[in-house]
């Protein structure tokens, strides 16, 4: 089971790939790049076949190039940390007391020896296309998204980048990939376990603070789940730091035969057992949370029609409430009081709402004749809100550009 699970890390050693390509380091290193290539090759085969057989027993099976590219982007972004780990395994050297430094994953290979250097071409390929290339492509597409998301082809191909996030933080997919890149490079930065744990904790805490501040997921429950998992993982990393510290203390005092040293060793053993229990408990809790998420997804899919009906009714009710509120004779008086006495968060929410509506009207110019001073002030406060559109990314597209329809599907 654990050997099969290594497939999710794109590690083919667990399924005996050495029996096919041999036990040489270069052959196994190159073979580790096969999974992403095979996924793309399978899509390249499925695409023309599905067009040749558009339906089976009345069920449509035809796939489209744009949706297929979106699917590949979704898979590669989900596996990005595994892709980076495959490549940077070339640089992960650890001390060897019996020889020079050896690779952490391939312990029989001495770092920068002749056999190690045979895989240099593969490392360069992986760095260019996997580590740097794919990340740079996603960042570039996120930068271009505000001005090109109204184009249906671009939207269908790149929806994996923005579809999960709120429209004002459309770029959060790149932030996620950046976090995964830093985590994957931890073992390259240091070969010491404690250093790695500390760097992981710093990255996870920084990301947790950002995620809690922006709450980027469209569904608040997913944002809460993501933050909870990050917190549990950070707690597990802290337990690992404590465990490694106690292990070093135990090793140091194990050389001393005094009664005091024996007491310290026994105390270290007991505390290490506690940290071990907490560490495995946190890992179990992480697995449990993902099971709960899976159950929730299945439940949501089963009741999707009812949920959609309830959402339509809620939106109609909100529109009616808003219409009635606008007509109230004291609306402007109460709005002024809300602005004057509301908290910073309240006012920020109001500004976000106005920026969103402004974008839907076509920008500041779409508001009609307004004083130049007010127009300049609006542009200043909404400079970070260029991206709001109906149902997705926002921006003020030219009149001739195809408009966005939230019902567009990107199913493969």
Residue pairs with C-beta under 8 A, 6 or more apart in sequence:
2 14
3 14
3 15
4 14
4 15
5 14
6 12
6 13
6 14
6 15
7 14
7 15
7 35
8 82
9 82
9 85
10 32
10 35
10 36
10 79
10 82
10 83
10 85
10 86
11 32
11 86
12 28
12 31
12 32
12 34
12 35
13 28
17 28
17 31
18 28
20 31
21 27
21 28
21 30
21 31
22 28
24 115
25 103
25 106
25 108
25 109
25 115
25 116
25 118
25 119
26 115
26 118
26 119
26 122
28 106
29 89
29 90
29 106
29 119
29 122
29 123
30 119
30 122
32 86
32 89
33 86
33 122
33 125
33 126
33 130
36 76
36 79
36 83
36 130
39 72
39 75
40 72
43 68
43 71
43 72
46 63
46 68
47 63
47 65
47 68
50 61
50 62
50 63
51 62
51 63
53 61
54 60
54 61
54 62
55 61
55 62
63 412
64 156
66 153
66 156
66 157
66 410
67 156
67 410
67 411
67 412
68 412
69 157
70 156
70 157
70 158
70 159
70 160
70 410
70 412
71 160
71 412
73 138
73 157
73 158
73 160
73 161
74 160
76 83
76 134
77 134
77 138
77 160
77 161
77 173
77 176
77 177
80 134
80 135
80 177
80 180
80 181
81 180
81 181
81 183
81 184
83 126
83 130
83 131
83 134
84 130
84 131
84 180
84 181
84 184
84 185
85 184
86 126
86 130
87 123
87 126
87 127
87 130
87 131
88 131
88 184
88 185
88 187
88 188
89 103
89 104
89 105
89 106
90 103
90 116
90 119
90 120
90 122
90 123
90 126
91 188
92 103
92 104
92 105
92 187
92 188
92 191
93 101
93 102
93 103
93 104
93 111
93 191
94 101
94 102
94 103
94 104
94 191
95 101
95 191
96 102
96 107
96 110
99 110
100 110
100 111
100 113
101 110
101 111
101 191
102 108
102 109
102 110
102 111
103 109
103 111
103 116
104 187
104 191
109 115
109 116
110 116
131 181
135 174
135 177
135 178
135 181
138 161
138 173
138 174
138 177
139 174
141 158
141 161
142 161
142 162
142 170
142 171
142 173
142 174
144 154
145 154
145 158
145 161
145 162
145 170
145 171
145 387
145 393
146 170
146 386
146 387
146 393
146 394
146 395
147 395
147 397
148 154
149 155
149 158
149 162
149 389
149 392
149 393
149 394
149 395
149 404
150 389
150 395
150 397
150 401
150 402
150 403
150 404
151 401
151 402
152 402
152 408
155 392
155 393
155 404
155 408
156 408
156 410
159 410
160 173
161 170
161 173
161 174
162 170
162 173
162 392
162 393
163 392
163 410
164 172
164 173
164 217
164 218
164 222
165 171
165 172
165 173
165 216
165 217
165 218
166 215
166 216
166 217
166 218
167 356
167 387
167 388
167 389
167 392
167 393
167 394
168 352
168 384
168 385
168 387
168 388
169 214
169 216
170 387
170 393
172 214
172 216
175 207
175 210
175 216
179 203
179 207
182 199
182 203
183 200
183 203
183 204
186 196
186 199
186 200
186 203
187 196
189 195
189 196
189 199
190 196
190 199
193 240
193 244
194 241
194 244
194 245
197 237
197 238
197 240
197 241
197 244
198 241
200 237
201 234
201 237
201 238
201 241
204 230
204 233
204 234
204 237
205 234
207 230
208 227
208 230
208 231
208 234
211 223
211 226
211 227
211 230
212 227
215 223
216 223
217 223
217 226
221 296
225 289
225 293
228 289
229 286
229 289
229 290
232 282
232 285
232 286
232 289
233 282
233 286
235 278
235 282
236 279
236 282
236 283
236 286
239 275
239 278
239 279
239 282
240 275
240 279
242 271
242 275
243 272
243 275
243 276
243 279
246 268
246 271
246 272
246 275
247 268
247 272
249 264
249 268
250 264
250 265
250 268
250 269
250 272
253 261
253 262
253 264
253 265
253 268
254 261
254 265
300 307
325 331
328 334
338 346
338 350
339 347
339 350
342 350
351 381
351 382
352 385
354 382
355 381
355 382
355 385
355 388
356 385
356 388
356 394
358 364
358 366
358 367
358 378
358 382
358 385
359 382
359 385
359 386
359 387
359 388
359 389
359 394
359 395
359 396
360 388
360 389
360 390
360 394
361 367
362 396
363 396
364 370
364 375
364 378
364 379
364 382
366 396
367 375
367 378
370 378
385 394
386 394
386 395
386 396
387 393
387 394
387 395
388 394
388 395
389 395
389 404
390 404
390 406
391 404
391 405
391 406
392 404
392 406
393 404
397 403
